Structure formats: C-alpha cells, structure tokens
Amino acid sequence: MLRVGSSAACVACRSLVSNNMGVKFRIPLQKLHPLSRAIHHRYSGNNNPHRTPHRTAARYFTSMSRLPMRSMKPPPGSGGHRHQQQRNFWVARLAARLLRLRYILLGTAVGGGYTAKKTYEEWKDLLPDFSEYNWVVPDFVWELSEHIDLDKLAKALPEMEEIAKLLPDFEKIGENFTFLKGLLSSKNAGDPALKATDSSTGAAPDTSDKQYKKSSDKEKIDQLQEELLRTQLKYQRMLERLEKENKELRKVVLQKDDKGIHQRKVKKSLIDLYSEVLDILSDYDSNYNTQDHLPRVVVVGDQSAGKTSVLEMIAQARIFPRGSGEMMTRSPVKVTLSEGPHHVAMFKDSGREFDLTKEEDLAALRHEIELRMRKSVKEGHTVSSETISLSVKGPGIQRMVLVDLPGVISTVTTGMASDTKETIFSMSKAYMQNPNAIILCIQDGSVDAERSLVTDLVSQMDPQGRRTIFVLTKVDLAEKNLASPNRIQQIVEGKLFPMKALGYFAVVTGKGGTGESIDAIKDYEEEFFQNSRLLRDGMLKAHQVTTKNLSLAVSDCFWKMVRESVEQQADVFKASRFNLETEWKNNYPRLRELDRNELFEKAKNEILDEVISLSQVTPQLWESILQKKLWERVSTHVIENIYLPAAQTMDSGTFNTTVDIKLKQWTDKQLPHKALEVAWETLQEEFARFMAEYKGKDQDDIFDKLKEAVKDESIKRHKWNERAMDSLRVIQHNALEDRSITDKPQWDAAIQFMEETLESRLKDNESVIRDMVGPDWKERWLNWLNRTPEQHIRNETKNELDRVLKLHDDHTAYLASDEVTTVRKNLEARGVEVDPVLIKDTWHQLYRRHFLQKALTHCNLCKRGFYYYQRHFVDSELECNDVVLFWRIQRMLVITANTLRQQLTNTEVRRLEKNVKEVLDDFGEDLEKKTQLITGRRVQLAEDLKKVREIQEKLETFIEALHKEK
C-alpha cells in the first residue's frame, strides 16, 4: 500500500480520484502544495510552518482508516461465502473514504481559487492607473486592428528567450540586497557576532580586521551600485529597442491611414484643434482687451542658454536659425507638436511642407523662419511681439504646444534698440502671467548660477512653482568645469535657487557644433549620462536626465493642465459672447453683423459699380467738359503770349507771322502736355463726382475713408498713355495751320468766342484797376470806405495816364522814358511823390483796358467782314486777322476735345477700372490697411462677435474630442 504522506501518494490519489470517481477536473501537479497547505490550515487549527502539508494529509487519511464501519448482512438466500463478504466490505469502505476525499478536494480547490482571485485583485489595486495614457494610441489604430496581420506582428516582436537574456540575475540581486540589509543593520545595531566575540574574550578587536571589513563592505557597495546601473542600462536599451520597433509600427499604421484605406473623412487631430484655437486667440487678443488663459508651454531663459536647442530636441529636428552668441530669436515662435507618419513642418499661413529628413528642406525652413522674424520686426526695434505659428509632425513626437520667446538679456549691445531689454521682459511676463501656462525655465549649466536673470523673473510669475519645470542645459560642460559636482545636485534638487518647480531636469544638447544631427546629439547625451559620475554617484536620478524624459514630463503636464482648465475657459467665452450679442441688439437692431472683411467686400462692389458708371457719360458731355477746361487752362497763354504781342504790332503781315511762329512753338512744347493734363484731371473729377453721387444715395458712411483712399491710390497709380501725345501734337498742329473759314456760322462763332474772351479779360482788368485805385466816390459815401495812401498815389497816377491815352489814342503798349519823366513831374507838381516803376505798372493795366476796348469795337465791325474775307478784299478797317486767330484756336479746342474723349472712353476709363480693381485687391490682402480704413465701434463689435463665436465653437469641438479620448 502507498504512503499517504509522500508526493507519490498525492499523485496516486489524484489519479485514483480522476479515474474511478469520474471527476471532470484535474489539479496540476505544481499546485498540490498550496492545496495541501489549505488542508493543513483547515484541519490542523494552527499555523505552524514546520508541519508539512504531506504529513497533514497523511494524518487525515490515517484518521479515516480508524473510523468504525457497520458490517453488511448478506442478502436473504444468497448463501454468500466468507471470502466474498470480506471483499465487499473492503470495497465499500474504500468507496466511502474516496467519496469523503472528493468533497475535501473540491472545497480545497474552491477555497484556493478564491484566495488566488483575492490576491490578484490586491496586486491589481497596487498598479498605477494607465487610463490617462490611452491617448498615446490614436482612435484609428483600433479601427486598423482588424486590418493588421497579427502573425507578422508576432514575428516582429522579440522572442521570450531574447527578453530573458536582457533580464538581470534576480538571485544575485537578492543576495546583494540581503547583504546590504545585513550591512545596514549591523551599522545601526552593531554586529552581534563581533559583540559575542568581544564579550567572550574581553579583548579589543583587531584593527586590521576592521579595516579589511570596511574595505570589503565598500567594495561590495560599489559592486552593488555598478550592478544596479548595468541593470538599469539593460532595461533602458531594451525599452529603446521596443520603442523604436513601436515607432516603426505606428509609422506604418499612420501611413496606411494616410492613404485612406478606410475610405473615411479625415479628422483633425486633438492637438491640431487646440492649436487652431490658440491661433485665433492670438489674433483676438491683439485687438481686444481680453486675456487668453488657455494652457501652452512657454519656453523662457537667458540668451544663449540653450532654449532653442531644447526645443529642437523635443521636435527632433534642427528647425531654428543658429548664431554664435548673437540674438537669433527675435519674435515668439509657436510650435505645435503632433504625431504623424512623416517628419514634416508647415507654417500656419502656407501650404508648403518641409521634409525634416532632408537637409535642403531644413535649411530652407531655417531661412524662412529667419526672414519672417526680420520681417515682423518694425524699423527702429530689435524684437517683435508678432507670433510665428509653426506645426511639426512626426512619428513618436509628444503632442503639445510650445512658445519659444526671445532670450532675456542683461545689457543692450550696439545695434539694438534702447528698449530691447524692457521689451523682452514685458513680453515674457505677458506670456507667463497666464495662470494656466506651463513655464519651461531653461538655465545654462556651464555658467555661474548667480548670473541668471530668468530665475528671478520666473519666481515672480510662479512663486509656488506649481506650473514651472526647470531644465539645466550643458551639463557635460558643467561637470567638466565645476570643481564641486554637488553644486549640480543642489540645482536639480531646487536648493540653490530661490525658485520652486514641479520638476528638475538635466539635459545635454550637443557638443556645441552647428552641424550636429539630432541622432548624434541623442547618442552623445546617452553616452554622457551612462559614464557620468553624476548619475553613478546618485546625484542625479534616472528620470531627471535626457531630453526624452523631459519631453514626456512636459507633455504630461501640458495635457493635465488642458483637461483642468479648458472647460472653464469655454464658459468665459460663452459669457463674453452673450454680452457682445446683447450690445449689438441694443445698438444696431436692424443691421446685419458684418465683420471687416464682409464690409470690405460690400464696399468693393459699390466702388466697382461707380467706376463702371464712367462709361455711361455721353460723348457730348465729355467733349464739352474737356473743351471748357482746356480753354481755361490755355486762355491766359493765348491772350498774353500770342494775341496781344501780335495785335500790338499794328501791321497785318507782322500779325500773321508772329501768330504762326508763336503757335508753332506752343504746339511743339506746351499744348499737348496741357491737353493731357486737362484730360487726366477731367477723368479724376468725373470719377470723384460719381462716387459722391453714390454716397448721397443712402450709402453707408462707414465706407467714406475706404473710397477716398481707393480713389487717391488708383489715380496715383494711373499713368496716361504717353504714346498718344505724339499723335495729339500732329492733330493740334494741323488744326492750327488751317485758316480757311468756310461759312458764315463759323465766322459768327469765332466772333462770339472772341467777344466772350475779350469781355472776360476786360472784366478781369477792370477788377485789377479797381483794386489798385481803391473805391470811387460813390462807394466811399455809401459804404464808409477810404483809400489807402498807396491807392491815393495810384489813383493820381491813373488820372495822369488817362490824359496821355486821350491825347494819343494809337499809343504803343510802352511808355517812353521822357513820357515817364513828364508824368512824374506833373504828379510832383500836385504834391504826389511817385516811383517810375509804379507809373509803368499802372500804365500796363490802363493800356490793356484801352486795347481790349478797341478790340471789342473792332470785333463788332468784323461781324460784317466775312464777305470781304471770303473774297480777299483788302480794307484797312475790316482786316479781321484776330477773328481768324480765334477761329483757329476754337477749332483746335474742338478737335483736341474730340481726340481726348476718344482716348478716355476707349482706353483710359478701362485702365482706371483695372487700377481700381488692383487697388481693392491689394487693400483686401492688407489687414492693417483694412483696419485703418474701415473703423468704428460697429465694425469692432462685429469683429469681436465673429471671433468669440469661432473660438467658442472650436473650444466645444476640442472639448468633445477630449472627452472622447478619455
């Protein structure tokens, strides 16, 4: 018979129960000991560990053998034999024992299962909550799971044997920990073995043995530290390999989704939605007195502290322009980091994608960023507050929004604006004042900490350090240069600066060369920290080093802050929207809410309609306006420089010769230019007149400044076709050479034109003389006016010269010297002192009046002279050469007006319309110009309403997506 207390007995019992009793479950061999232990606790009543489960089971089986059994009677008439009765008795007794054993085993299995489940639940409760990291895997990855070949994925994963090789020797680590524990306990309470020796012998311990013990303990501790460091590095390499494989797998998944294998509409990522909200808020805050309290990571630090390098390591690309000590970041750069299948960058206002895996695209991106920075800086300044928005996507990039600010400086150098230091301080404060902004404070580890300016600034903005992450850069240089490495430990523990922070990190961003790649920098950073005594001696913890750990920590803080504050900010904008809508309803109840762009489009259509109206002007109206304005422009030259000099010759032949010469000179030099000037001014005036007429037809006065600016700019840009001048000169020259008046109406029209011109000149001349001599006796009596002394002298001179003209009716246009002397002496005889220049000037006006009066009289005589002119009769009284001159001038005006009208209607009006369209297009693209020209509370209110609604809608979309991701 088998021994019940042995393992073989357990196996035999298990086999017997399963074979003979028909039990459907089998208990594995390796779980027999826990079951036996449960039996032991169930029936022994104590927890003595020295009593083995097999002995307990043996005692139970032995007790079962001692139970009394009732004898069984043979059935009547059976006549059973003794041997048969004895066999039946043993079978029954064995069956009873096995039935009881079945219930015991069943209860033990149930109890053990319950205990195992309870232990599993306790272990599960000890694990951290990973639900916050579900966002790491996008939604579409779950949709793609059914399309992924799991067999290929399983083959791509490392084998268990390979992973087992990377795992440390846990037995050896256990021995080391046991030794360390014993060593520490011996140091605290003393070594009992040594105490026993001392007490038994009463002698002092051997000094050499103590030193040997200490040295061996120290060596053991060093070995233990090295073993732990090697174990950590093994884990790190294994994690990096797995992350690299995961990155490649995610890239494949994203590429498949990018190709549209689901044939679904592409949705924007969560970080892209959030970045759009920040872009809209950036424009909104610049025009409205509200504060943007949405989270973003604000990167601040002293100049050349390594801000840009840290940002590039997080973005995994050298995307920013670099310089040797000079200021490179001249304006805020908002970088939106997100995950994507390809490593690319793109500006908010541009459709070009820069491939960050190609060096030529990286160089082009750096050049574009530098150009945008310099363009945003206004003249006379060094930095700008205008934000440059850039998005970077790539596999494995942590999702967040960072703002890189210009570095804080202590001194303004040559070439900088005097207010550069204060501008950078105020800009940094403005970004850090946001209570939900995460401050990434960058400190240069290679310089003395006391020289830092940014730490005091950050302490003022976040004194409790609830949203600050401190980063110490250039740790490799710091370890090499510092005599006391403990100073670095004090910095990363927050004991050296008065600044508090959520976390402290130490990073290395390269060896200082501009041509280093991101991969080379990562390798250098990993190699440095593996060999650094800072990490080996425990001055730095493993989670405090490398930019990779930094980016993970910053991303976690960013999204935590977003989840805590975004709904509150959405409520703020909802209240702002209600207030703006209420103001609009109260002030502009019957007007649509048109923002600046919509108002500009409305004004643009009105202006184009007004320009088109120029084509509706009739040819007769054009020619009438042109003829009138042209004569107003040239009449003075015709009378003063052509007609009067020729008419004062008093000779017919000399008159015609003088007229021909002067007309030819005038045509060659001045007349075409004057004509084109008149045409251009006429076009401007008509354009302005039509715009003014539209303004009076219930037009919105909010467009007045815009229309005036468009008109001025269009006229400024319009250049008259200069090629028309040559043809116009020829036409005018031919018109002036013609002297043949063909009919009486033309003659009468010329005489009428001459009379009107001379009468107008005579009227002007009378006005000049009246101003010279002052009011006459009637005006002095009626209006109580007096003459000035100069007017009195002029009046006496005028009276004296009038006597000369009465005596010599055919006097020439100029006074002789003796005549001037005579007039002066006559005036002196009456007590009037007069200057000879004044006498000549007065004579000029008097003689002009005398000549014009005689010319008008001659013009009346020429009304009946067409008969003599047509038959070429020579009569001294009816020589009407002056009439012919005015006819030639009049005909030139008619022909010139007709030519200019054709050029206006056929060419210039269309060119002006084209110029207006170009000006409107340019104004439409210039936001600053539109802001200057379309102003008022109504416009600003509509703009704010549009922005707030857009922000609220974007925030609600983002919050909905955020809740889905949770």
BELURPE-V864031 format. One record per residue. N is the residue number from 1. RES is the residue in one small letter. NEAR is the number of other C-alpha atoms within 12 Angstrom. Layout:
# BELURPE-V864031
N&RES&NEAR ; N&RES&NEAR
This chain:
# BELURPE-V864031
1&m&6 ; 2&l&14 ; 3&r&19 ; 4&v&27 ; 5&g&24 ; 6&s&22 ; 7&s&23 ; 8&a&18 ; 9&a&23 ; 10&c&33 ; 11&v&25 ; 12&a&20 ; 13&c&31 ; 14&r&31 ; 15&s&22 ; 16&l&22 ; 17&v&30 ; 18&s&21 ; 19&n&15 ; 20&n&17 ; 21&m&22 ; 22&g&15 ; 23&v&20 ; 24&k&14 ; 25&f&16 ; 26&r&22 ; 27&i&27 ; 28&p&15 ; 29&l&19 ; 30&q&13 ; 31&k&20 ; 32&l&28 ; 33&h&26 ; 34&p&25 ; 35&l&34 ; 36&s&38 ; 37&r&31 ; 38&a&33 ; 39&i&37 ; 40&h&29 ; 41&h&23 ; 42&r&22 ; 43&y&21 ; 44&s&21 ; 45&g&13 ; 46&n&15 ; 47&n&16 ; 48&n&13 ; 49&p&13 ; 50&h&12 ; 51&r&21 ; 52&t&25 ; 53&p&31 ; 54&h&29 ; 55&r&27 ; 56&t&32 ; 57&a&36 ; 58&a&27 ; 59&r&24 ; 60&y&26 ; 61&f&27 ; 62&t&16 ; 63&s&15 ; 64&m&22 ; 65&s&18 ; 66&r&12 ; 67&l&14 ; 68&p&11 ; 69&m&16 ; 70&r&11 ; 71&s&13 ; 72&m&18 ; 73&k&17 ; 74&p&16 ; 75&p&10 ; 76&p&7 ; 77&g&8 ; 78&s&11 ; 79&g&12 ; 80&g&16 ; 81&h&14 ; 82&r&14 ; 83&h&11 ; 84&q&16 ; 85&q&19 ; 86&q&17 ; 87&r&15 ; 88&n&19 ; 89&f&20 ; 90&w&19 ; 91&v&16 ; 92&a&18 ; 93&r&23 ; 94&l&23 ; 95&a&19 ; 96&a&21 ; 97&r&27 ; 98&l&28 ; 99&l&22 ; 100&r&19 ; 101&l&27 ; 102&r&26 ; 103&y&18 ; 104&i&25 ; 105&l&32 ; 106&l&24 ; 107&g&19 ; 108&t&28 ; 109&a&27 ; 110&v&18 ; 111&g&22 ; 112&g&26 ; 113&g&19 ; 114&y&15 ; 115&t&17 ; 116&a&17 ; 117&k&14 ; 118&k&14 ; 119&t&14 ; 120&y&14 ; 121&e&13 ; 122&e&12 ; 123&w&12 ; 124&k&13 ; 125&d&12 ; 126&l&10 ; 127&l&11 ; 128&p&10 ; 129&d&10 ; 130&f&12 ; 131&s&12 ; 132&e&18 ; 133&y&17 ; 134&n&17 ; 135&w&27 ; 136&v&29 ; 137&v&29 ; 138&p&30 ; 139&d&23 ; 140&f&29 ; 141&v&25 ; 142&w&18 ; 143&e&18 ; 144&l&24 ; 145&s&19 ; 146&e&12 ; 147&h&18 ; 148&i&20 ; 149&d&14 ; 150&l&13 ; 151&d&10 ; 152&k&12 ; 153&l&19 ; 154&a&12 ; 155&k&11 ; 156&a&17 ; 157&l&20 ; 158&p&20 ; 159&e&12 ; 160&m&12 ; 161&e&10 ; 162&e&11 ; 163&i&18 ; 164&a&15 ; 165&k&15 ; 166&l&23 ; 167&l&24 ; 168&p&20 ; 169&d&17 ; 170&f&16 ; 171&e&11 ; 172&k&17 ; 173&i&21 ; 174&g&16 ; 175&e&15 ; 176&n&25 ; 177&f&21 ; 178&t&18 ; 179&f&21 ; 180&l&23 ; 181&k&16 ; 182&g&18 ; 183&l&23 ; 184&l&17 ; 185&s&14 ; 186&s&19 ; 187&k&16 ; 188&n&11 ; 189&a&13 ; 190&g&15 ; 191&d&18 ; 192&p&16 ; 193&a&13 ; 194&l&22 ; 195&k&17 ; 196&a&14 ; 197&t&15 ; 198&d&16 ; 199&s&13 ; 200&s&12 ; 201&t&11 ; 202&g&11 ; 203&a&13 ; 204&a&15 ; 205&p&19 ; 206&d&13 ; 207&t&11 ; 208&s&11 ; 209&d&13 ; 210&k&15 ; 211&q&13 ; 212&y&13 ; 213&k&20 ; 214&k&17 ; 215&s&14 ; 216&s&16 ; 217&d&23 ; 218&k&18 ; 219&e&16 ; 220&k&21 ; 221&i&23 ; 222&d&18 ; 223&q&21 ; 224&l&24 ; 225&q&23 ; 226&e&23 ; 227&e&23 ; 228&l&28 ; 229&l&26 ; 230&r&22 ; 231&t&23 ; 232&q&23 ; 233&l&25 ; 234&k&22 ; 235&y&22 ; 236&q&23 ; 237&r&21 ; 238&m&21 ; 239&l&19 ; 240&e&19 ; 241&r&19 ; 242&l&18 ; 243&e&20 ; 244&k&18 ; 245&e&20 ; 246&n&22 ; 247&k&25 ; 248&e&22 ; 249&l&25 ; 250&r&33 ; 251&k&27 ; 252&v&22 ; 253&v&35 ; 254&l&33 ; 255&q&23 ; 256&k&24 ; 257&d&29 ; 258&d&23 ; 259&k&15 ; 260&g&16 ; 261&i&18 ; 262&h&19 ; 263&q&10 ; 264&r&12 ; 265&k&12 ; 266&v&14 ; 267&k&18 ; 268&k&21 ; 269&s&27 ; 270&l&35 ; 271&i&40 ; 272&d&31 ; 273&l&29 ; 274&y&40 ; 275&s&36 ; 276&e&32 ; 277&v&38 ; 278&l&37 ; 279&d&36 ; 280&i&30 ; 281&l&34 ; 282&s&30 ; 283&d&27 ; 284&y&26 ; 285&d&22 ; 286&s&18 ; 287&n&19 ; 288&y&19 ; 289&n&13 ; 290&t&20 ; 291&q&26 ; 292&d&35 ; 293&h&32 ; 294&l&40 ; 295&p&41 ; 296&r&45 ; 297&v&42 ; 298&v&44 ; 299&v&47 ; 300&v&52 ; 301&g&44 ; 302&d&40 ; 303&q&36 ; 304&s&32 ; 305&a&41 ; 306&g&44 ; 307&k&43 ; 308&t&40 ; 309&s&42 ; 310&v&45 ; 311&l&47 ; 312&e&37 ; 313&m&36 ; 314&i&42 ; 315&a&38 ; 316&q&38 ; 317&a&40 ; 318&r&42 ; 319&i&43 ; 320&f&38 ; 321&p&31 ; 322&r&26 ; 323&g&20 ; 324&s&13 ; 325&g&16 ; 326&e&21 ; 327&m&33 ; 328&m&32 ; 329&t&46 ; 330&r&38 ; 331&s&36 ; 332&p&37 ; 333&v&41 ; 334&k&36 ; 335&v&42 ; 336&t&43 ; 337&l&43 ; 338&s&38 ; 339&e&36 ; 340&g&34 ; 341&p&26 ; 342&h&29 ; 343&h&32 ; 344&v&34 ; 345&a&40 ; 346&m&33 ; 347&f&27 ; 348&k&24 ; 349&d&15 ; 350&s&15 ; 351&g&12 ; 352&r&17 ; 353&e&24 ; 354&f&32 ; 355&d&25 ; 356&l&32 ; 357&t&24 ; 358&k&20 ; 359&e&18 ; 360&e&15 ; 361&d&23 ; 362&l&29 ; 363&a&23 ; 364&a&24 ; 365&l&33 ; 366&r&30 ; 367&h&21 ; 368&e&25 ; 369&i&34 ; 370&e&27 ; 371&l&20 ; 372&r&30 ; 373&m&32 ; 374&r&26 ; 375&k&21 ; 376&s&24 ; 377&v&25 ; 378&k&17 ; 379&e&12 ; 380&g&15 ; 381&h&24 ; 382&t&32 ; 383&v&38 ; 384&s&31 ; 385&s&35 ; 386&e&28 ; 387&t&38 ; 388&i&37 ; 389&s&33 ; 390&l&40 ; 391&s&42 ; 392&v&44 ; 393&k&38 ; 394&g&33 ; 395&p&33 ; 396&g&33 ; 397&i&35 ; 398&q&37 ; 399&r&42 ; 400&m&43 ; 401&v&48 ; 402&l&45 ; 403&v&42 ; 404&d&43 ; 405&l&49 ; 406&p&44 ; 407&g&42 ; 408&v&42 ; 409&i&31 ; 410&s&19 ; 411&t&19 ; 412&v&20 ; 413&t&16 ; 414&t&10 ; 415&g&15 ; 416&m&22 ; 417&a&21 ; 418&s&17 ; 419&d&21 ; 420&t&31 ; 421&k&27 ; 422&e&23 ; 423&t&27 ; 424&i&39 ; 425&f&32 ; 426&s&22 ; 427&m&31 ; 428&s&38 ; 429&k&29 ; 430&a&25 ; 431&y&39 ; 432&m&38 ; 433&q&29 ; 434&n&27 ; 435&p&31 ; 436&n&33 ; 437&a&42 ; 438&i&44 ; 439&i&48 ; 440&l&49 ; 441&c&50 ; 442&i&42 ; 443&q&47 ; 444&d&40 ; 445&g&40 ; 446&s&30 ; 447&v&25 ; 448&d&21 ; 449&a&29 ; 450&e&17 ; 451&r&21 ; 452&s&32 ; 453&l&31 ; 454&v&41 ; 455&t&38 ; 456&d&26 ; 457&l&32 ; 458&v&43 ; 459&s&27 ; 460&q&21 ; 461&m&33 ; 462&d&30 ; 463&p&23 ; 464&q&17 ; 465&g&28 ; 466&r&24 ; 467&r&37 ; 468&t&42 ; 469&i&44 ; 470&f&44 ; 471&v&48 ; 472&l&49 ; 473&t&45 ; 474&k&38 ; 475&v&43 ; 476&d&36 ; 477&l&27 ; 478&a&30 ; 479&e&31 ; 480&k&19 ; 481&n&17 ; 482&l&19 ; 483&a&11 ; 484&s&15 ; 485&p&27 ; 486&n&22 ; 487&r&28 ; 488&i&43 ; 489&q&31 ; 490&q&22 ; 491&i&36 ; 492&v&37 ; 493&e&28 ; 494&g&25 ; 495&k&17 ; 496&l&19 ; 497&f&31 ; 498&p&24 ; 499&m&34 ; 500&k&30 ; 501&a&31 ; 502&l&28 ; 503&g&32 ; 504&y&40 ; 505&f&42 ; 506&a&47 ; 507&v&50 ; 508&v&44 ; 509&t&45 ; 510&g&34 ; 511&k&25 ; 512&g&25 ; 513&g&16 ; 514&t&19 ; 515&g&19 ; 516&e&21 ; 517&s&27 ; 518&i&31 ; 519&d&19 ; 520&a&23 ; 521&i&33 ; 522&k&29 ; 523&d&23 ; 524&y&27 ; 525&e&29 ; 526&e&29 ; 527&e&20 ; 528&f&29 ; 529&f&33 ; 530&q&29 ; 531&n&19 ; 532&s&28 ; 533&r&25 ; 534&l&30 ; 535&l&33 ; 536&r&25 ; 537&d&22 ; 538&g&21 ; 539&m&25 ; 540&l&31 ; 541&k&26 ; 542&a&30 ; 543&h&24 ; 544&q&33 ; 545&v&39 ; 546&t&41 ; 547&t&42 ; 548&k&37 ; 549&n&26 ; 550&l&33 ; 551&s&36 ; 552&l&25 ; 553&a&33 ; 554&v&41 ; 555&s&35 ; 556&d&26 ; 557&c&33 ; 558&f&36 ; 559&w&35 ; 560&k&24 ; 561&m&30 ; 562&v&35 ; 563&r&27 ; 564&e&20 ; 565&s&25 ; 566&v&36 ; 567&e&26 ; 568&q&23 ; 569&q&33 ; 570&a&32 ; 571&d&21 ; 572&v&24 ; 573&f&35 ; 574&k&25 ; 575&a&18 ; 576&s&27 ; 577&r&27 ; 578&f&19 ; 579&n&19 ; 580&l&28 ; 581&e&26 ; 582&t&17 ; 583&e&21 ; 584&w&26 ; 585&k&19 ; 586&n&13 ; 587&n&17 ; 588&y&19 ; 589&p&13 ; 590&r&10 ; 591&l&16 ; 592&r&18 ; 593&e&26 ; 594&l&26 ; 595&d&27 ; 596&r&37 ; 597&n&28 ; 598&e&20 ; 599&l&32 ; 600&f&37 ; 601&e&24 ; 602&k&24 ; 603&a&35 ; 604&k&30 ; 605&n&20 ; 606&e&31 ; 607&i&38 ; 608&l&32 ; 609&d&22 ; 610&e&32 ; 611&v&37 ; 612&i&25 ; 613&s&24 ; 614&l&33 ; 615&s&28 ; 616&q&18 ; 617&v&24 ; 618&t&16 ; 619&p&22 ; 620&q&17 ; 621&l&20 ; 622&w&33 ; 623&e&30 ; 624&s&24 ; 625&i&30 ; 626&l&37 ; 627&q&32 ; 628&k&24 ; 629&k&28 ; 630&l&38 ; 631&w&30 ; 632&e&20 ; 633&r&24 ; 634&v&31 ; 635&s&30 ; 636&t&19 ; 637&h&23 ; 638&v&35 ; 639&i&32 ; 640&e&18 ; 641&n&21 ; 642&i&31 ; 643&y&37 ; 644&l&31 ; 645&p&28 ; 646&a&29 ; 647&a&35 ; 648&q&31 ; 649&t&22 ; 650&m&25 ; 651&d&18 ; 652&s&23 ; 653&g&15 ; 654&t&17 ; 655&f&26 ; 656&n&29 ; 657&t&22 ; 658&t&27 ; 659&v&36 ; 660&d&27 ; 661&i&22 ; 662&k&30 ; 663&l&36 ; 664&k&24 ; 665&q&20 ; 666&w&26 ; 667&t&34 ; 668&d&24 ; 669&k&18 ; 670&q&24 ; 671&l&36 ; 672&p&35 ; 673&h&29 ; 674&k&32 ; 675&a&43 ; 676&l&36 ; 677&e&25 ; 678&v&33 ; 679&a&40 ; 680&w&32 ; 681&e&25 ; 682&t&32 ; 683&l&40 ; 684&q&29 ; 685&e&22 ; 686&e&30 ; 687&f&37 ; 688&a&28 ; 689&r&21 ; 690&f&28 ; 691&m&31 ; 692&a&24 ; 693&e&18 ; 694&y&25 ; 695&k&23 ; 696&g&13 ; 697&k&12 ; 698&d&11 ; 699&q&18 ; 700&d&20 ; 701&d&21 ; 702&i&26 ; 703&f&33 ; 704&d&27 ; 705&k&23 ; 706&l&35 ; 707&k&39 ; 708&e&28 ; 709&a&24 ; 710&v&41 ; 711&k&37 ; 712&d&22 ; 713&e&23 ; 714&s&32 ; 715&i&30 ; 716&k&18 ; 717&r&19 ; 718&h&28 ; 719&k&21 ; 720&w&28 ; 721&n&24 ; 722&e&18 ; 723&r&14 ; 724&a&25 ; 725&m&28 ; 726&d&20 ; 727&s&20 ; 728&l&34 ; 729&r&33 ; 730&v&22 ; 731&i&29 ; 732&q&38 ; 733&h&32 ; 734&n&22 ; 735&a&26 ; 736&l&35 ; 737&e&27 ; 738&d&22 ; 739&r&29 ; 740&s&23 ; 741&i&29 ; 742&t&18 ; 743&d&15 ; 744&k&21 ; 745&p&15 ; 746&q&23 ; 747&w&36 ; 748&d&27 ; 749&a&25 ; 750&a&34 ; 751&i&39 ; 752&q&23 ; 753&f&31 ; 754&m&39 ; 755&e&31 ; 756&e&20 ; 757&t&30 ; 758&l&37 ; 759&e&24 ; 760&s&22 ; 761&r&29 ; 762&l&28 ; 763&k&20 ; 764&d&19 ; 765&n&25 ; 766&e&23 ; 767&s&18 ; 768&v&21 ; 769&i&29 ; 770&r&24 ; 771&d&21 ; 772&m&29 ; 773&v&28 ; 774&g&27 ; 775&p&24 ; 776&d&21 ; 777&w&15 ; 778&k&12 ; 779&e&14 ; 780&r&14 ; 781&w&12 ; 782&l&11 ; 783&n&11 ; 784&w&12 ; 785&l&14 ; 786&n&19 ; 787&r&23 ; 788&t&16 ; 789&p&16 ; 790&e&20 ; 791&q&24 ; 792&h&25 ; 793&i&28 ; 794&r&37 ; 795&n&32 ; 796&e&32 ; 797&t&41 ; 798&k&33 ; 799&n&23 ; 800&e&31 ; 801&l&36 ; 802&d&25 ; 803&r&20 ; 804&v&26 ; 805&l&26 ; 806&k&15 ; 807&l&11 ; 808&h&16 ; 809&d&17 ; 810&d&17 ; 811&h&25 ; 812&t&22 ; 813&a&27 ; 814&y&25 ; 815&l&26 ; 816&a&17 ; 817&s&14 ; 818&d&12 ; 819&e&23 ; 820&v&27 ; 821&t&19 ; 822&t&21 ; 823&v&34 ; 824&r&29 ; 825&k&21 ; 826&n&22 ; 827&l&27 ; 828&e&18 ; 829&a&14 ; 830&r&15 ; 831&g&14 ; 832&v&22 ; 833&e&22 ; 834&v&33 ; 835&d&21 ; 836&p&24 ; 837&v&17 ; 838&l&25 ; 839&i&36 ; 840&k&27 ; 841&d&25 ; 842&t&37 ; 843&w&37 ; 844&h&25 ; 845&q&34 ; 846&l&39 ; 847&y&36 ; 848&r&34 ; 849&r&31 ; 850&h&31 ; 851&f&32 ; 852&l&32 ; 853&q&24 ; 854&k&22 ; 855&a&32 ; 856&l&29 ; 857&t&21 ; 858&h&27 ; 859&c&36 ; 860&n&23 ; 861&l&23 ; 862&c&32 ; 863&k&28 ; 864&r&21 ; 865&g&29 ; 866&f&31 ; 867&y&21 ; 868&y&22 ; 869&y&27 ; 870&q&20 ; 871&r&13 ; 872&h&15 ; 873&f&15 ; 874&v&16 ; 875&d&17 ; 876&s&17 ; 877&e&19 ; 878&l&25 ; 879&e&31 ; 880&c&42 ; 881&n&44 ; 882&d&40 ; 883&v&42 ; 884&v&39 ; 885&l&39 ; 886&f&39 ; 887&w&35 ; 888&r&35 ; 889&i&44 ; 890&q&37 ; 891&r&32 ; 892&m&35 ; 893&l&40 ; 894&v&30 ; 895&i&29 ; 896&t&45 ; 897&a&37 ; 898&n&29 ; 899&t&32 ; 900&l&45 ; 901&r&36 ; 902&q&24 ; 903&q&31 ; 904&l&36 ; 905&t&29 ; 906&n&17 ; 907&t&22 ; 908&e&32 ; 909&v&37 ; 910&r&23 ; 911&r&26 ; 912&l&38 ; 913&e&33 ; 914&k&22 ; 915&n&27 ; 916&v&37 ; 917&k&29 ; 918&e&23 ; 919&v&32 ; 920&l&34 ; 921&d&22 ; 922&d&20 ; 923&f&30 ; 924&g&27 ; 925&e&16 ; 926&d&17 ; 927&l&17 ; 928&e&16 ; 929&k&23 ; 930&k&33 ; 931&t&24 ; 932&q&21 ; 933&l&29 ; 934&i&36 ; 935&t&26 ; 936&g&19 ; 937&r&18 ; 938&r&28 ; 939&v&31 ; 940&q&28 ; 941&l&31 ; 942&a&32 ; 943&e&32 ; 944&d&38 ; 945&l&34 ; 946&k&28 ; 947&k&34 ; 948&v&36 ; 949&r&29 ; 950&e&25 ; 951&i&39 ; 952&q&34 ; 953&e&24 ; 954&k&32 ; 955&l&37 ; 956&e&25 ; 957&t&27 ; 958&f&31 ; 959&i&30 ; 960&e&20 ; 961&a&24 ; 962&l&28 ; 963&h&18 ; 964&k&14 ; 965&e&23 ; 966&k&21
